[in-house]
Amino acid sequence: MNNTLVRRDVLVHDACGLKNFWEKKIEKQTQRLQNEDNRLKKSALMKLRKEWNERLEGRARMLENFNEDLMRNKQMSLMSLEASLQNIQSAA
């Protein structure tokens, strides 16, 4: 009976030691993560990515508008040619 009490005391002591060990590990890891988050917030990389995305989106919109305008101009040219042909045919 005396042996079981000693083992329980040892287990409790070990459990407390393990608890402290893991709490320190978790605290250090949390601190590392916070430091990394702070570093990333201070970094200009996110700002640069945002600026480049905005530039690329603007360029894509510009090209899309250019293509739409080009197609519209072609259609207008075709319509004016057809009108001219109809005028020529009606005059003849």
All heavy atoms as an XYZ file, in Angstrom:
764
protein
N       0.805     -1.181      0.000
C       0.000      0.000      0.000
C       0.861      1.264      0.000
O       0.523      2.240     -0.634
C      -0.903     -0.036      1.219
C      -2.027      0.919      1.157
S      -3.208      0.307      2.335
C      -4.184      1.637      2.569
N       1.941      1.202      0.653
C       2.855      2.327      0.718
C       3.480      2.594     -0.650
O       3.712      3.726     -1.017
C       3.932      2.045      1.770
C       4.379      3.327      2.443
O       3.826      4.368      2.165
N       5.351      3.210      3.315
N       3.729      1.542     -1.432
C       4.317      1.698     -2.763
C       3.380      2.438     -3.716
O       3.822      3.217     -4.541
C       4.665      0.332     -3.357
C       5.867     -0.288     -2.663
O       6.651      0.430     -2.044
N       6.004     -1.592     -2.766
N       2.104      2.175     -3.617
C       1.163      2.849     -4.511
C       1.088      4.336     -4.210
O       0.919      5.136     -5.122
C      -0.245      2.229     -4.402
O      -0.679      2.305     -3.052
C      -0.250      0.801     -4.875
N       1.198      4.702     -2.950
C       1.182      6.120     -2.617
C       2.404      6.826     -3.186
O       2.304      7.945     -3.682
C       1.117      6.318     -1.106
C      -0.208      5.955     -0.429
C      -0.091      6.129      1.081
C      -1.313      6.842     -0.960
N       3.540      6.189     -3.127
C       4.762      6.779     -3.670
C       4.626      6.925     -5.178
O       4.963      7.953     -5.745
C       5.984      5.912     -3.302
C       7.225      6.404     -4.033
C       6.211      5.925     -1.802
N       4.102      5.935     -5.826
C       3.931      6.013     -7.277
C       2.957      7.131     -7.655
O       3.169      7.840     -8.604
C       3.420      4.678     -7.823
C       4.484      3.625     -7.844
C       3.981      2.390     -8.514
N       5.007      1.371     -8.509
C       4.805      0.139     -8.870
N       3.599     -0.264     -9.253
N       5.787     -0.732     -8.841
N       1.907      7.247     -6.877
C       0.955      8.313     -7.181
C       1.619      9.683     -7.004
O       1.413     10.581     -7.800
C      -0.270      8.213     -6.286
C      -1.185      7.086     -6.677
C      -2.428      7.073     -5.836
N      -3.239      5.919     -6.185
C      -4.187      5.436     -5.452
N      -4.493      6.014     -4.294
N      -4.870      4.388     -5.835
N       2.433      9.823     -5.957
C       3.121     11.095     -5.753
C       4.061     11.378     -6.916
O       4.135     12.504     -7.397
C       3.915     11.073     -4.441
C       3.008     11.120     -3.216
O       1.833     11.503     -3.386
O       3.477     10.775     -2.117
N       4.742     10.371     -7.382
C       5.668     10.544     -8.503
C       4.886     10.899     -9.758
O       5.258     11.791    -10.506
C       6.516      9.266     -8.717
C       7.314      9.357    -10.007
C       7.448      9.068     -7.525
N       3.785     10.226     -9.995
C       2.979     10.506    -11.175
C       2.424     11.923    -11.147
O       2.415     12.617    -12.144
C       1.841      9.486    -11.304
C       2.252      8.071    -11.692
C       1.049      7.143    -11.672
C       2.921      8.064    -13.051
N       1.989     12.361     -9.990
C       1.473     13.719     -9.865
C       2.590     14.708    -10.117
O       2.417     15.694    -10.818
C       0.824     13.929     -8.483
C       0.511     15.394     -8.252
C      -0.429     13.083     -8.350
N       3.761     14.444     -9.574
C       4.901     15.325     -9.793
C       5.265     15.343    -11.271
O       5.503     16.401    -11.849
C       6.093     14.890     -8.939
C       7.306     15.726     -9.152
N       7.377     17.019     -8.695
C       8.478     15.473     -9.787
C       8.544     17.522     -9.040
N       9.232     16.598     -9.697
N       5.299     14.196    -11.895
C       5.618     14.133    -13.321
C       4.551     14.842    -14.148
O       4.857     15.522    -15.113
C       5.748     12.685    -13.778
C       7.026     12.032    -13.283
O       7.950     12.761    -12.868
O       7.090     10.801    -13.333
N       3.296     14.669    -13.764
C       2.219     15.327    -14.493
C       2.357     16.846    -14.390
O       2.174     17.563    -15.372
C       0.866     14.875    -13.965
N       2.691     17.323    -13.235
C       2.869     18.760    -13.047
C       4.054     19.254    -13.873
O       3.986     20.297    -14.511
C       3.066     19.065    -11.567
S       3.097     20.826    -11.203
N       5.125     18.484    -13.844
C       6.303     18.851    -14.636
C       5.994     18.847    -16.124
O       6.405     19.754    -16.865
N       5.270     17.831    -16.579
C       4.885     17.770    -17.987
C       3.973     18.932    -18.366
O       4.109     19.521    -19.438
C       4.188     16.443    -18.296
C       5.099     15.229    -18.428
C       4.273     13.960    -18.546
C       6.025     15.386    -19.621
N       3.056     19.242    -17.473
C       2.144     20.353    -17.730
C       2.932     21.643    -17.897
O       2.709     22.405    -18.845
C       1.142     20.477    -16.586
C       0.162     21.609    -16.774
C      -0.753     21.745    -15.576
C      -1.594     22.997    -15.728
N      -2.282     23.360    -14.510
N       3.871     21.892    -16.998
C       4.697     23.100    -17.092
C       5.522     23.110    -18.364
O       5.662     24.145    -19.024
C       5.604     23.223    -15.868
C       4.841     23.569    -14.610
O       3.759     24.152    -14.666
N       5.389     23.197    -13.462
N       6.090     21.953    -18.713
C       6.883     21.828    -19.929
C       6.069     22.216    -21.153
O       6.489     23.035    -21.968
C       7.398     20.388    -20.067
C       8.043     20.106    -21.387
C       9.335     20.516    -21.643
C       7.348     19.425    -22.376
C       9.932     20.261    -22.865
C       7.929     19.152    -23.600
C       9.226     19.577    -23.840
N       4.858     21.638    -21.293
C       4.028     21.911    -22.466
C       3.470     23.328    -22.456
O       3.321     23.948    -23.509
C       2.910     20.886    -22.600
C       3.448     19.578    -23.098
C       3.547     18.422    -22.419
C       4.010     19.342    -24.395
N       4.129     17.453    -23.211
C       4.418     17.995    -24.417
C       4.206     20.124    -25.526
C       5.015     17.422    -25.538
C       4.798     19.548    -26.637
C       5.197     18.210    -26.649
N       3.182     23.857    -21.295
C       2.723     25.246    -21.229
C       3.803     26.196    -21.720
O       3.520     27.162    -22.433
C       2.290     25.598    -19.805
C       0.945     25.026    -19.422
C       0.552     25.330    -17.986
O       1.415     25.785    -17.202
O      -0.627     25.094    -17.652
N       5.068     25.921    -21.346
C       6.175     26.746    -21.825
C       6.336     26.613    -23.334
O       6.566     27.603    -24.037
C       7.478     26.375    -21.115
C       7.531     26.827    -19.683
C       8.816     26.379    -19.017
C       8.810     26.725    -17.530
N      10.002     26.218    -16.844
N       6.217     25.382    -23.835
C       6.320     25.148    -25.278
C       5.236     25.923    -26.023
O       5.495     26.573    -27.040
C       6.167     23.653    -25.608
C       7.364     22.818    -25.319
C       8.325     22.960    -26.455
C       9.268     21.781    -26.473
N      10.285     21.935    -27.490
N       4.021     25.834    -25.518
C       2.894     26.519    -26.157
C       3.079     28.025    -26.105
O       2.827     28.737    -27.079
C       1.563     26.084    -25.501
C       1.274     24.622    -25.831
C       0.413     26.988    -25.925
C       0.148     24.017    -25.016
N       3.555     28.514    -24.976
C       3.791     29.952    -24.833
C       4.852     30.437    -25.814
O       4.683     31.474    -26.469
C       4.216     30.257    -23.395
C       4.317     31.731    -23.090
C       4.690     31.991    -21.631
O       4.251     31.215    -20.761
O       5.421     32.964    -21.388
N       5.944     29.664    -25.943
C       6.992     30.039    -26.896
C       6.464     30.018    -28.329
O       6.760     30.920    -29.122
C       8.191     29.099    -26.765
C       9.029     29.331    -25.545
C      10.192     28.352    -25.493
C      11.009     28.513    -24.232
N      12.122     27.530    -24.164
N       5.699     28.991    -28.664
C       5.157     28.886    -30.022
C       4.185     30.031    -30.303
O       4.198     30.610    -31.384
C       4.449     27.532    -30.216
C       3.905     27.309    -31.604
C       4.967     27.264    -32.666
O       6.133     27.009    -32.406
N       4.574     27.524    -33.895
N       3.363     30.369    -29.320
C       2.426     31.487    -29.476
C       3.192     32.780    -29.702
O       2.831     33.585    -30.570
C       1.523     31.602    -28.237
O       0.852     30.355    -28.040
C       0.509     32.705    -28.385
N       4.255     32.960    -28.949
C       5.074     34.168    -29.103
C       5.717     34.211    -30.486
O       5.751     35.259    -31.130
C       6.145     34.229    -28.003
C       6.932     35.513    -27.991
C       6.063     36.716    -27.708
O       5.166     36.674    -26.890
N       6.326     37.809    -28.392
N       6.206     33.075    -30.964
C       6.798     33.021    -32.317
C       5.760     33.380    -33.373
O       6.057     34.117    -34.318
C       7.354     31.626    -32.597
C       8.641     31.337    -31.902
C       9.226     30.010    -32.367
N      10.226     29.558    -31.441
C      10.193     28.414    -30.783
N       9.221     27.562    -30.976
N      11.154     28.086    -29.942
N       4.557     32.849    -33.227
C       3.499     33.147    -34.193
C       3.133     34.630    -34.170
O       2.924     35.239    -35.221
C       2.259     32.291    -33.909
C       2.382     30.807    -34.237
C       1.149     30.050    -33.757
C       2.593     30.598    -35.724
N       3.061     35.206    -32.995
C       2.761     36.635    -32.891
C       3.865     37.469    -33.520
O       3.601     38.445    -34.223
C       2.561     37.032    -31.430
C       1.266     36.533    -30.843
C       1.148     36.817    -29.350
O       2.116     37.198    -28.707
N      -0.047     36.606    -28.801
N       5.115     37.089    -33.270
C       6.243     37.799    -33.872
C       6.185     37.704    -35.397
O       6.444     38.677    -36.103
C       7.570     37.249    -33.357
C       7.829     37.600    -31.907
O       7.210     38.503    -31.356
N       8.728     36.865    -31.270
N       5.861     36.520    -35.910
C       5.770     36.331    -37.363
C       4.623     37.164    -37.935
O       4.769     37.778    -38.991
C       5.570     34.846    -37.680
C       5.507     34.525    -39.158
C       6.791     34.797    -39.913
O       7.845     35.008    -39.280
O       6.741     34.797    -41.152
N       3.492     37.192    -37.255
C       2.366     38.013    -37.707
C       2.750     39.487    -37.736
O       2.441     40.203    -38.706
C       1.143     37.821    -36.799
C       0.445     36.507    -37.021
O       0.681     35.875    -38.083
O      -0.332     36.098    -36.139
N       3.426     39.948    -36.699
C       3.873     41.343    -36.665
C       4.852     41.638    -37.789
O       4.794     42.699    -38.414
C       4.506     41.677    -35.314
C       3.495     41.730    -34.199
O       2.309     41.936    -34.438
N       3.949     41.525    -32.977
N       5.744     40.702    -38.046
C       6.723     40.882    -39.115
C       6.022     40.984    -40.467
O       6.345     41.844    -41.288
C       7.714     39.711    -39.130
C       8.868     39.892    -40.107
C       9.711     38.645    -40.185
N       9.023     37.544    -40.801
C       8.859     37.379    -42.124
N       9.339     38.283    -42.946
N       8.235     36.332    -42.608
N       5.035     40.111    -40.689
C       4.312     40.135    -41.958
C       3.490     41.414    -42.119
O       3.363     41.940    -43.215
C       3.403     38.910    -42.081
C       4.120     37.582    -42.297
C       3.118     36.443    -42.269
C       4.896     37.590    -43.597
N       2.926     41.912    -41.007
C       2.152     43.152    -41.072
C       3.041     44.331    -41.437
O       2.617     45.252    -42.137
C       1.446     43.416    -39.747
C       0.268     42.496    -39.510
C      -0.355     42.749    -38.154
C      -1.464     41.753    -37.879
N      -2.004     41.885    -36.524
N       4.271     44.312    -40.964
C       5.200     45.400    -41.249
C       5.813     45.267    -42.640
O       6.335     46.236    -43.178
C       6.316     45.428    -40.210
C       5.852     45.830    -38.834
C       7.000     45.776    -37.847
C       6.530     46.099    -36.434
N       7.621     45.972    -35.458
N       5.747     44.089    -43.202
C       6.347     43.827    -44.497
C       5.618     44.583    -45.600
O       4.402     44.746    -45.581
C       6.302     42.329    -44.798
O       6.750     42.071    -46.104
N       6.366     45.013    -46.590
C       5.778     45.731    -47.720
C       5.265     44.764    -48.779
O       4.637     45.185    -49.748
C       6.836     46.658    -48.330
N       5.501     43.483    -48.593
C       5.133     42.500    -49.611
C       3.634     42.498    -49.890
O       3.215     42.491    -51.053
C       5.599     41.107    -49.179
C       5.380     39.984    -50.179
C       6.119     40.279    -51.473
C       5.850     38.665    -49.597
N       2.823     42.515    -48.858
C       1.380     42.498    -49.066
C       0.924     43.756    -49.814
O       0.076     43.691    -50.695
C       0.641     42.374    -47.736
C       0.853     41.048    -47.031
S       0.341     39.629    -48.001
C      -1.416     39.758    -47.809
N       1.512     44.890    -49.458
C       1.162     46.138    -50.124
C       1.559     46.077    -51.600
O       0.780     46.483    -52.474
C       1.860     47.309    -49.438
C       1.514     48.647    -50.011
C       2.228     49.761    -49.277
C       1.922     51.102    -49.925
N       2.679     52.183    -49.309
N       2.734     45.545    -51.873
C       3.182     45.426    -53.262
C       2.284     44.477    -54.052
O       1.935     44.755    -55.202
C       4.627     44.940    -53.315
C       5.680     45.934    -52.838
C       7.041     45.265    -52.781
C       5.713     47.135    -53.758
N       1.907     43.355    -53.449
C       1.011     42.423    -54.131
C      -0.317     43.078    -54.460
O      -0.862     42.900    -55.545
C       0.776     41.185    -53.261
C       1.905     40.219    -53.277
C       1.564     38.973    -52.486
N       2.671     38.045    -52.533
C       2.874     37.097    -51.663
N       2.019     36.930    -50.663
N       3.889     36.272    -51.770
N      -0.846     43.831    -53.510
C      -2.123     44.519    -53.726
C      -1.993     45.520    -54.872
O      -2.856     45.576    -55.750
C      -2.547     45.230    -52.442
C      -3.876     45.907    -52.550
C      -4.247     46.590    -51.246
C      -5.551     47.365    -51.419
N      -5.885     48.122    -50.226
N      -0.912     46.289    -54.887
C      -0.705     47.267    -55.948
C      -0.580     46.592    -57.307
O      -1.157     47.051    -58.295
C       0.540     48.103    -55.661
C       0.364     49.086    -54.528
C       1.647     49.828    -54.192
O       2.676     49.633    -54.897
O       1.633     50.605    -53.228
N       0.164     45.489    -57.367
C       0.329     44.774    -58.638
C      -0.992     44.171    -59.099
O      -1.303     44.184    -60.298
C       1.410     43.700    -58.538
C       2.765     44.270    -58.768
C       3.720     44.544    -57.834
C       3.315     44.684    -60.020
N       4.813     45.093    -58.430
C       4.602     45.185    -59.771
C       2.835     44.674    -61.319
C       5.416     45.681    -60.788
C       3.655     45.169    -62.336
C       4.929     45.664    -62.070
N      -1.779     43.634    -58.166
C      -3.090     43.097    -58.545
C      -3.980     44.196    -59.112
O      -4.681     43.982    -60.102
C      -3.773     42.419    -57.360
C      -3.230     41.039    -57.108
O      -2.728     40.389    -58.015
N      -3.340     40.574    -55.876
N      -3.945     45.372    -58.489
C      -4.734     46.491    -58.991
C      -4.269     46.895    -60.383
O      -5.085     47.171    -61.269
C      -4.644     47.674    -58.031
C      -5.390     47.457    -56.729
C      -5.139     48.558    -55.715
O      -4.341     49.485    -55.989
O      -5.739     48.484    -54.628
N      -2.959     46.917    -60.599
C      -2.427     47.264    -61.921
C      -2.851     46.240    -62.970
O      -3.249     46.603    -64.078
C      -0.902     47.339    -61.889
C      -0.361     48.555    -61.225
C       1.136     48.580    -61.322
N       1.684     49.740    -60.677
C       2.953     50.086    -60.729
N       3.807     49.348    -61.401
N       3.379     51.164    -60.109
N      -2.743     44.965    -62.606
C      -3.122     43.913    -63.550
C      -4.612     43.955    -63.871
O      -5.012     43.770    -65.025
C      -2.736     42.542    -63.001
C      -1.242     42.240    -62.964
C      -0.985     40.932    -62.238
C      -0.670     42.184    -64.370
N      -5.437     44.195    -62.864
C      -6.872     44.303    -63.096
C      -7.188     45.504    -63.986
O      -8.027     45.413    -64.888
C      -7.617     44.412    -61.766
C      -7.640     43.120    -60.978
C      -8.159     43.301    -59.554
O      -8.509     44.444    -59.178
O      -8.215     42.295    -58.831
N      -6.515     46.614    -63.746
C      -6.707     47.798    -64.589
C      -6.293     47.531    -66.026
O      -6.984     47.926    -66.972
N      -5.186     46.846    -66.183
C      -4.710     46.504    -67.541
C      -5.696     45.568    -68.232
O      -5.985     45.740    -69.422
C      -3.336     45.853    -67.444
C      -2.797     45.350    -68.742
C      -1.610     46.143    -69.187
N      -1.001     45.491    -70.339
C      -0.971     46.070    -71.526
N      -1.475     47.271    -71.682
N      -0.422     45.466    -72.536
N      -6.215     44.590    -67.490
C      -7.176     43.654    -68.077
C      -8.450     44.394    -68.500
O      -8.992     44.141    -69.585
C      -7.509     42.548    -67.079
N      -8.925     45.321    -67.661
C     -10.114     46.114    -68.020
C      -9.849     46.975    -69.246
O     -10.688     47.090    -70.146
C     -10.537     46.996    -66.848
C     -11.306     46.266    -65.771
C     -11.948     47.243    -64.788
N     -10.992     48.130    -64.144
C     -10.337     47.865    -63.014
N     -10.545     46.731    -62.391
N      -9.490     48.733    -62.506
N      -8.644     47.571    -69.313
C      -8.298     48.418    -70.443
C      -8.288     47.599    -71.736
O      -8.848     48.012    -72.753
C      -6.922     49.059    -70.230
C      -6.505     49.976    -71.358
S      -4.782     50.467    -71.262
C      -3.987     48.923    -71.683
N      -7.683     46.419    -71.693
C      -7.635     45.567    -72.884
C      -9.029     45.092    -73.284
O      -9.353     45.016    -74.471
C      -6.709     44.369    -72.646
C      -5.224     44.695    -72.559
C      -4.436     43.452    -72.178
C      -4.725     45.257    -73.883
N      -9.834     44.776    -72.303
C     -11.201     44.346    -72.589
C     -11.991     45.468    -73.246
O     -12.684     45.243    -74.252
C     -11.888     43.914    -71.292
C     -13.231     43.285    -71.491
C     -13.814     42.812    -70.177
O     -13.107     42.104    -69.439
O     -14.983     43.158    -69.900
N     -11.871     46.681    -72.716
C     -12.552     47.827    -73.319
C     -12.030     48.103    -74.720
O     -12.796     48.440    -75.624
C     -12.396     49.068    -72.439
C     -13.173     48.973    -71.157
O     -14.120     48.200    -71.055
N     -12.767     49.735    -70.162
N     -10.717     47.956    -74.910
C     -10.120     48.175    -76.224
C     -10.684     47.175    -77.223
O     -11.053     47.548    -78.338
C      -8.591     48.051    -76.132
C      -7.917     48.157    -77.468
C      -7.767     49.387    -78.080
C      -7.443     47.019    -78.107
C      -7.145     49.486    -79.318
C      -6.827     47.111    -79.338
C      -6.674     48.354    -79.946
N     -10.759     45.912    -76.835
C     -11.299     44.889    -77.730
C     -12.768     45.145    -78.044
O     -13.207     44.971    -79.185
C     -11.127     43.496    -77.125
C      -9.686     43.025    -77.161
O      -8.903     43.483    -77.985
N      -9.334     42.123    -76.272
N     -13.538     45.567    -77.040
C     -14.948     45.890    -77.272
C     -15.085     47.068    -78.227
O     -15.913     47.038    -79.144
C     -15.647     46.189    -75.954
C     -15.872     44.975    -75.090
C     -16.441     45.332    -73.723
O     -16.655     46.529    -73.437
O     -16.675     44.394    -72.940
N     -14.261     48.084    -78.049
C     -14.300     49.246    -78.945
C     -13.901     48.853    -80.360
O     -14.493     49.311    -81.347
C     -13.384     50.358    -78.436
C     -13.901     51.020    -77.167
O     -15.103     50.837    -76.865
O     -13.102     51.705    -76.503
N     -12.900     48.009    -80.483
C     -12.444     47.553    -81.792
C     -13.548     46.787    -82.507
O     -13.816     47.028    -83.693
C     -11.200     46.668    -81.613
C     -10.446     46.265    -82.859
C      -9.877     47.499    -83.548
C      -9.320     45.317    -82.509
N     -14.220     45.899    -81.795
C     -15.315     45.129    -82.385
C     -16.465     46.062    -82.765
O     -17.077     45.910    -83.831
C     -15.807     44.060    -81.414
C     -14.810     42.944    -81.167
S     -14.343     42.064    -82.658
C     -15.872     41.248    -83.034
N     -16.764     47.031    -81.935
C     -17.839     47.983    -82.213
C     -17.516     48.785    -83.472
O     -18.373     49.000    -84.335
C     -18.028     48.905    -81.012
C     -19.325     49.667    -81.041
C     -19.554     50.514    -79.783
N     -19.536     49.697    -78.560
C     -18.688     49.855    -77.552
N     -17.785     50.805    -77.587
N     -18.746     49.082    -76.491
N     -16.247     49.220    -83.600
C     -15.838     49.984    -84.786
C     -15.929     49.131    -86.044
O     -16.338     49.610    -87.106
C     -14.423     50.523    -84.610
C     -14.360     51.654    -83.605
O     -15.375     52.283    -83.314
N     -13.178     51.916    -83.073
N     -15.555     47.861    -85.954
C     -15.661     46.970    -87.108
C     -17.112     46.795    -87.524
O     -17.440     46.812    -88.708
C     -15.040     45.604    -86.799
C     -13.545     45.595    -86.809
C     -13.009     44.197    -86.550
C     -11.501     44.180    -86.555
N     -10.970     42.837    -86.291
N     -17.978     46.622    -86.540
C     -19.404     46.463    -86.844
C     -19.963     47.733    -87.482
O     -20.743     47.670    -88.431
C     -20.184     46.117    -85.575
C     -19.951     44.710    -85.087
C     -20.661     44.439    -83.767
O     -21.176     45.353    -83.137
N     -20.665     43.180    -83.362
N     -19.557     48.889    -86.971
C     -20.025     50.154    -87.538
C     -19.523     50.305    -88.974
O     -20.259     50.763    -89.856
C     -19.562     51.339    -86.691
C     -20.169     51.370    -85.298
S     -21.949     51.546    -85.343
C     -22.079     53.267    -85.710
N     -18.280     49.891    -89.224
C     -17.727     49.971    -90.580
C     -18.496     49.051    -91.516
O     -18.814     49.427    -92.656
C     -16.249     49.580    -90.585
O     -15.502     50.486    -89.840
N     -18.778     47.839    -91.052
C     -19.543     46.907    -91.876
C     -20.938     47.440    -92.164
O     -21.445     47.335    -93.295
C     -19.632     45.539    -91.196
C     -18.366     44.686    -91.221
C     -18.576     43.425    -90.392
C     -17.983     44.334    -92.643
N     -21.570     48.033    -91.159
C     -22.909     48.580    -91.350
C     -22.885     49.735    -92.344
O     -23.769     49.859    -93.208
C     -23.500     49.009    -90.012
C     -23.883     47.827    -89.136
S     -24.371     48.221    -87.445
C     -25.470     49.569    -87.616
N     -21.866     50.584    -92.277
C     -21.781     51.712    -93.207
C     -21.482     51.222    -94.619
O     -22.001     51.767    -95.595
C     -20.743     52.728    -92.751
O     -19.453     52.172    -92.798
N     -20.680     50.167    -94.745
C     -20.420     49.590    -96.068
C     -21.692     48.990    -96.658
O     -21.978     49.153    -97.851
C     -19.332     48.520    -95.987
C     -17.892     49.000    -95.856
C     -16.957     47.822    -95.648
C     -17.489     49.779    -97.098
N     -22.453     48.301    -95.833
C     -23.711     47.720    -96.300
C     -24.677     48.813    -96.729
O     -25.373     48.689    -97.744
C     -24.335     46.855    -95.210
C     -23.619     45.555    -94.959
C     -24.186     44.782    -93.767
O     -25.080     45.316    -93.060
O     -23.732     43.651    -93.548
N     -24.722     49.894    -95.956
C     -25.599     51.007    -96.322
C     -25.149     51.625    -97.640
O     -25.978     51.967    -98.502
C     -25.606     52.051    -95.209
N     -23.850     51.764    -97.804
C     -23.322     52.322    -99.056
C     -23.665     51.415   -100.221
O     -24.052     51.881   -101.302
C     -21.808     52.501    -98.984
O     -21.479     53.416    -97.971
N     -23.525     50.108   -100.043
C     -23.856     49.165   -101.119
C     -25.337     49.237   -101.464
O     -25.712     49.176   -102.636
C     -23.473     47.746   -100.698
C     -21.999     47.377   -100.767
C     -21.771     45.983   -100.221
C     -21.509     47.441   -102.196
N     -26.180     49.381   -100.449
C     -27.617     49.469   -100.709
C     -27.931     50.764   -101.481
O     -28.769     50.770   -102.383
C     -28.398     49.430    -99.415
C     -28.472     48.033    -98.809
C     -29.222     48.053    -97.491
O     -29.614     49.089    -96.982
N     -29.407     46.850    -96.913
N     -27.264     51.850   -101.113
C     -27.470     53.114   -101.822
C     -27.031     53.002   -103.266
O     -27.692     53.501   -104.188
C     -26.733     54.258   -101.147
C     -27.389     54.666    -99.837
O     -28.573     54.390    -99.637
N     -26.619     55.308    -98.966
N     -25.920     52.341   -103.501
C     -25.410     52.166   -104.861
C     -26.370     51.297   -105.673
O     -26.693     51.578   -106.819
C     -23.997     51.560   -104.840
C     -23.001     52.579   -104.274
C     -23.567     51.116   -106.231
C     -21.622     52.022   -104.035
N     -26.837     50.212   -105.022
C     -27.750     49.304   -105.730
C     -29.088     49.990   -106.006
O     -29.689     49.794   -107.069
C     -27.991     48.026   -104.892
C     -26.788     47.098   -104.868
C     -27.017     45.908   -103.943
O     -27.971     45.880   -103.196
N     -26.084     44.957   -103.997
N     -29.574     50.799   -105.101
C     -30.847     51.472   -105.327
C     -30.712     52.581   -106.371
O     -31.643     52.881   -107.097
C     -31.410     52.016   -104.028
O     -30.570     53.029   -103.518
N     -29.537     53.173   -106.467
C     -29.311     54.222   -107.459
C     -29.159     53.616   -108.863
O     -29.483     54.249   -109.849
C     -28.066     55.029   -107.095
N     -28.695     52.413   -108.924
C     -28.464     51.793   -110.244
C     -29.685     51.233   -110.832
O     -30.759     51.302   -110.933
C     -27.474     50.650   -110.120
